[in-house]
């Protein structure tokens, strides 16, 4: 069993930045970066992770984003 959350942060071709958080029980939550604030988003955005034009941000890129 995992004890920490796993997070992936992505950027779409249109420039939307979103993060997907998987908690220790496997539940997913999604947030979108809007004007330097993370806002809860629809779970359907998770599907954008696999779009060919969506890229996963590097650790360095993620660290440069607002918390």
Backbone torsions as a table, in degrees:
resi	resn	phi	psi	omega
1	UNK	NA	134.9	176.3
2	UNK	-79.8	147.7	178.7
3	UNK	-114.1	-5.7	178.5
4	UNK	-119.6	155.9	176.6
5	UNK	-76.8	148.5	175.0
6	UNK	-111.1	131.5	-176.2
7	UNK	-125.0	138.2	171.4
8	UNK	-123.7	137.2	179.8
9	UNK	-119.4	133.9	-171.2
10	UNK	-132.8	157.5	173.8
11	UNK	-128.2	128.4	178.0
12	UNK	-84.2	168.4	178.7
13	UNK	-58.1	-33.1	-179.7
14	UNK	-79.6	-6.0	177.3
15	UNK	100.6	-2.4	178.3
16	UNK	-67.9	132.2	177.1
17	UNK	-108.6	127.3	179.2
18	UNK	-137.8	156.8	177.3
19	UNK	-126.1	147.1	177.2
20	UNK	-119.7	125.3	-179.5
21	UNK	-114.5	127.7	174.4
22	UNK	-110.3	120.5	-179.0
23	UNK	-82.9	178.5	-174.8
24	UNK	-63.5	-17.2	178.3
25	UNK	-98.4	2.3	178.0
26	UNK	90.9	3.0	179.1
27	UNK	-77.8	139.6	-179.5
28	UNK	-103.1	144.5	169.5
29	UNK	-136.4	153.8	-174.8
30	UNK	-128.9	139.4	174.3
31	UNK	-131.9	146.4	178.3
32	UNK	-116.9	137.0	178.2
33	UNK	-82.8	116.1	179.3
34	UNK	-128.5	115.3	178.0
35	UNK	51.4	48.7	176.1
36	UNK	70.2	15.9	178.3
37	UNK	-129.1	133.7	175.3
38	UNK	-79.8	124.6	-177.9
39	UNK	-118.8	136.9	177.4
40	UNK	-57.9	141.4	-176.7
41	UNK	-132.1	168.5	179.2
42	UNK	-64.0	143.9	-179.4
43	UNK	-64.0	-24.6	-179.8
44	UNK	-60.8	-21.0	179.2
45	UNK	-64.5	-22.4	178.3
46	UNK	-51.7	-37.0	-178.4
47	UNK	-61.8	-22.2	179.4
48	UNK	-67.6	-16.5	179.1
49	UNK	-58.2	-31.7	-174.8
50	UNK	-96.6	0.1	177.4
51	UNK	-64.7	138.7	-176.8
52	UNK	-61.9	-21.1	-178.4
53	UNK	-99.6	2.7	176.5
54	UNK	-93.6	135.4	179.5
55	UNK	-118.7	144.9	174.5
56	UNK	-84.6	132.3	-178.8
57	UNK	-75.9	148.4	177.3
58	UNK	-75.2	166.2	178.5
59	UNK	-58.8	-40.0	179.5
60	UNK	-63.1	-42.4	178.8
61	UNK	-65.1	-40.8	179.7
62	UNK	-63.6	-42.4	-179.5
63	UNK	-63.4	-24.0	179.9
64	UNK	-81.1	-9.4	-178.2
65	UNK	-84.6	157.9	174.4
66	UNK	-62.2	148.0	179.2
67	UNK	-80.9	NA	NA
